[in-house]
Amino acid sequence: MSAPDEVPYIPVGTDFMQIVRSQEDACDALTRQRLPFLGKRAPALVVELGTLLSWLDRAGSCWWGCANGDHLVEHAVAGSCGTVRAGLRLAYLGFYDEALSLSRFVGERANLLALFKAEPASIDHWRNGDESARRRDFSAVRVRVALEKAGKPIPTPEERYRQLSSFGSHPGRTPQRHDPRIPPRMGGVFNEAGLLLALNELARGLILVAAFSAPLLPGKSIPRREIVSAALATAEQIGGANVMDIDGLWETVTTAESIAPSLIKQPQVGESSIEAENASPPPFGHHPG
């Protein structure tokens, strides 16, 4: 009788955790290596985003003096900073869906701050209500409806909110599928499309939070002009990849490749192109399309 086929070793327990952690660390290192070559905007966006985070981190922690109030706006700003920082960390580790899911929460805060600015009475309504009343009266849907009734633009409209929710929050999308030419994976693997999408959406949410919180932050010493200037500088570096257009973008790209593959220019140093595949073999977490 022939020897039975050897069963490959499949890590479990802490061995599995160690392997995937090493995979995530490798993705983080590769992201930092690739980022300077992802065109002009993506590297500049990270720089400007870091500056905006610095301003808002200080604004949310009473750096310029405490106004001794309930810190309603400060907490919204500080919470947004923490969420964006967590999202960036996830994006660098290759968890792009999870980063996009967090950007949804930043978009919700931007909407709430926009309502506070448009309808000052809503701030008192929030402050005078208990937790149950706030959840009822300031849900994501009710905030959008209130802004619409006030005739004000909605920073994160319903369709964008729905698209952000489809990444990592609600079932429906294939996990980590941001480039249809690459087999989707469970995370921890570098993907240019996913990274650019996450960077742009996280930045967009924080820019909106900065714009609507600056006039609401209490205290005469708040550098509102500098905060808005940093937000505008960040906005100038946002690229074209976004959740509203990503599906249509890939329909265009895949159609072009099928019709005229010879016309698809190979990526050059300093250009941003969506990678067809990683150089490394499929790691744990690879799953079929």
C-alpha positions in Angstrom: 0.0 0.0 0.0 1.2 3.5 -0.8 1.8 5.9 2.0 -1.2 8.1 2.7 -1.0 11.7 1.4 0.5 14.0 3.9 -1.9 16.4 5.4 -0.5 20.0 5.3 -0.1 21.7 8.5 -2.9 24.2 9.1 -2.1 26.7 12.0 -4.6 27.1 14.7 -4.7 29.0 18.0 -1.9 31.4 18.7 0.1 30.0 15.7 -2.6 31.2 13.3 -2.7 34.6 15.1 1.0 34.9 14.8 1.0 34.1 11.0 -1.8 36.6 10.1 -0.2 39.2 12.3 3.1 38.8 10.4 1.1 39.0 7.2 -0.5 42.3 8.3 2.9 43.7 9.3 4.2 42.9 5.9 1.3 44.6 4.3 1.9 47.7 6.4 5.6 47.8 5.3 4.7 47.3 1.7 2.1 50.1 1.9 4.7 52.5 3.2 7.1 51.4 0.4 4.5 51.7 -2.4 2.8 54.9 -1.2 5.4 57.4 -2.6 4.9 55.9 -6.0 1.1 56.0 -6.2 0.9 59.1 -8.3 1.2 62.7 -6.9 -2.0 63.0 -5.0 -2.0 60.0 -2.7 1.4 60.7 -1.0 0.4 64.4 -0.7 -3.0 63.5 0.7 -1.4 61.5 3.5 0.9 64.5 4.4 -2.0 67.0 4.4 -4.3 64.6 6.3 -1.6 64.3 9.0 -1.6 68.1 9.3 -5.4 68.3 9.5 -5.4 65.5 12.1 -2.9 67.5 14.1 -5.0 70.6 14.1 -8.2 68.7 15.0 -6.5 66.6 17.6 -5.6 69.8 19.4 -9.1 71.3 18.9 -10.7 68.2 20.3 -8.5 68.2 23.4 -8.8 71.9 24.5 -5.2 72.6 23.5 -5.9 76.4 23.2 -7.8 76.5 26.5 -10.9 74.8 27.9 -14.2 76.6 27.5 -15.6 74.7 30.5 -18.8 73.6 28.7 -20.1 70.2 28.0 -17.5 69.6 25.2 -20.2 68.5 22.7 -18.4 69.8 19.7 -14.9 68.9 21.0 -16.0 65.3 21.6 -17.3 65.1 18.1 -14.0 66.3 16.7 -11.9 64.2 18.9 -14.0 61.1 18.1 -13.6 61.8 14.4 -9.9 62.1 14.8 -9.7 58.7 16.6 -11.9 57.1 14.0 -9.9 58.3 11.1 -6.6 57.3 12.7 -8.0 53.8 13.3 -9.2 53.7 9.7 -5.8 54.7 8.4 -4.2 52.0 10.5 -6.6 49.4 9.1 -6.0 50.6 5.6 -2.2 50.2 6.0 -2.8 46.7 7.3 -4.8 45.8 4.3 -8.3 45.9 5.9 -9.8 48.4 3.4 -13.5 47.4 3.9 -13.1 47.9 7.6 -11.5 51.4 7.0 -14.4 52.4 4.7 -16.9 51.2 7.3 -15.3 53.5 9.9 -15.4 56.4 7.4 -19.2 56.1 7.5 -19.2 57.0 11.2 -17.1 60.1 10.4 -19.6 61.0 7.7 -22.4 60.7 10.3 -20.6 63.1 12.6 -20.1 65.6 9.8 -23.9 65.5 9.1 -24.7 66.1 12.8 -22.3 69.0 13.0 -23.8 70.4 9.8 -27.2 70.3 11.5 -25.9 72.0 14.6 -24.5 74.8 12.4 -27.7 75.1 10.3 -30.1 74.9 13.2 -28.6 76.2 16.4 -31.7 75.1 18.3 -30.8 71.5 17.5 -27.8 71.8 19.8 -30.1 72.6 22.8 -32.4 69.8 21.7 -29.4 67.4 21.9 -28.1 68.7 25.2 -31.6 68.6 26.9 -32.4 65.1 25.7 -31.4 61.8 27.3 -29.6 59.0 25.5 -32.8 57.5 24.3 -34.1 60.8 22.9 -30.8 61.4 21.1 -30.8 58.0 19.5 -34.4 58.6 18.4 -34.2 62.2 17.3 -30.6 62.3 15.9 -30.4 59.0 14.0 -28.6 59.1 10.8 -31.8 59.2 8.8 -33.4 62.0 10.9 -30.4 64.2 10.7 -30.4 63.9 6.9 -34.1 64.7 6.8 -33.7 67.7 9.1 -30.9 69.1 6.9 -33.1 68.5 3.9 -36.0 70.4 5.5 -33.7 73.2 6.4 -32.7 73.5 2.8 -29.1 72.8 3.6 -26.7 70.5 1.7 -26.2 67.1 3.3 -22.4 66.4 3.7 -22.9 62.6 3.6 -26.1 62.0 1.6 -28.2 58.9 1.8 -26.6 57.2 -1.3 -23.1 57.7 -0.1 -24.0 56.5 3.4 -25.5 53.4 1.8 -22.4 52.8 -0.3 -20.1 53.2 2.7 -22.3 50.8 4.7 -21.9 48.2 2.0 -18.2 47.9 2.7 -17.7 45.8 5.8 -21.0 46.8 7.6 -23.8 45.3 5.7 -23.7 41.9 3.8 -23.8 42.0 0.0 -20.4 42.9 -1.3 -17.6 40.3 -1.7 -15.1 41.2 1.1 -12.0 43.2 0.0 -13.0 43.2 -3.6 -11.9 46.6 -4.9 -10.2 45.5 -8.1 -12.2 42.9 -10.1 -9.0 41.7 -11.7 -7.5 40.5 -8.4 -8.9 37.6 -6.4 -10.5 39.0 -3.2 -9.0 38.2 0.1 -9.9 38.5 3.8 -7.5 41.3 4.5 -3.8 41.8 5.3 -2.8 41.9 1.6 -1.8 45.1 -0.2 -4.2 46.3 -2.9 -3.7 49.7 -4.5 -7.3 50.3 -5.3 -8.5 49.5 -1.8 -5.8 51.8 -0.3 -6.7 54.7 -2.5 -10.4 54.3 -1.9 -9.9 54.1 1.9 -7.6 57.1 2.0 -9.9 59.3 -0.1 -13.1 58.4 1.9 -11.4 58.8 5.3 -10.0 62.2 4.3 -13.3 63.3 2.8 -15.1 62.7 6.1 -12.6 64.4 8.2 -12.5 67.5 5.9 -16.3 67.8 6.4 -16.0 67.5 10.2 -13.3 70.2 10.2 -15.4 72.5 8.0 -18.5 72.3 10.1 -16.9 72.1 13.5 -14.6 75.1 13.1 -17.3 77.8 13.6 -18.9 75.7 16.4 -15.9 75.2 18.6 -16.2 77.4 21.7 -13.4 79.8 22.7 -11.9 82.9 21.1 -8.4 81.4 20.8 -9.4 78.5 18.4 -7.4 79.0 15.1 -10.5 78.5 12.9 -8.9 80.0 9.8 -5.9 77.6 10.1 -8.2 74.6 10.6 -10.3 75.4 7.5 -7.1 76.1 5.5 -5.7 72.7 6.4 -9.1 71.1 5.4 -9.0 72.9 2.0 -5.4 71.8 1.5 -6.4 68.2 2.2 -9.4 68.4 -0.1 -7.1 69.5 -3.0 -5.3 66.2 -2.8 -8.2 63.8 -2.8 -8.1 61.5 -5.9 -10.8 60.2 -8.1 -11.4 56.8 -6.4 -14.5 57.1 -4.3 -17.4 54.8 -3.2 -19.9 56.6 -5.5 -18.0 55.8 -8.7 -15.9 52.8 -8.0 -18.2 50.2 -9.6 -18.6 52.3 -12.8 -14.9 52.9 -12.9 -14.1 49.2 -13.0 -16.7 48.6 -15.6 -14.9 51.1 -17.8 -11.5 49.7 -17.0 -12.4 46.1 -17.6 -14.2 47.0 -20.9 -11.2 48.9 -22.1 -8.8 46.1 -21.3 -11.0 43.5 -23.1 -11.3 45.6 -26.2 -7.7 46.9 -26.5 -5.3 45.4 -24.0 -2.3 46.6 -26.0 -3.4 50.2 -25.3 -3.2 49.8 -21.5 0.1 51.5 -20.6 2.4 49.7 -18.2 2.8 51.6 -14.9 5.9 53.8 -14.6 7.6 55.1 -11.5 5.6 58.0 -10.1 2.4 56.9 -11.8 -0.6 55.4 -10.1 -2.1 52.3 -11.6 -4.2 49.5 -10.2 -2.1 46.5 -9.6 -3.1 43.3 -11.4 -1.7 41.0 -8.7 0.6 40.9 -5.8 4.1 39.5 -6.3 3.7 37.3 -3.3 1.7 34.0 -3.4 -1.9 33.9 -2.0 -1.7 34.0 1.8 -4.1 32.8 4.3 -7.4 34.5 3.9 -7.6 34.1 0.1 -11.1 33.2 -1.0 -12.6 32.7 -4.4 -14.5 35.4 -6.2 
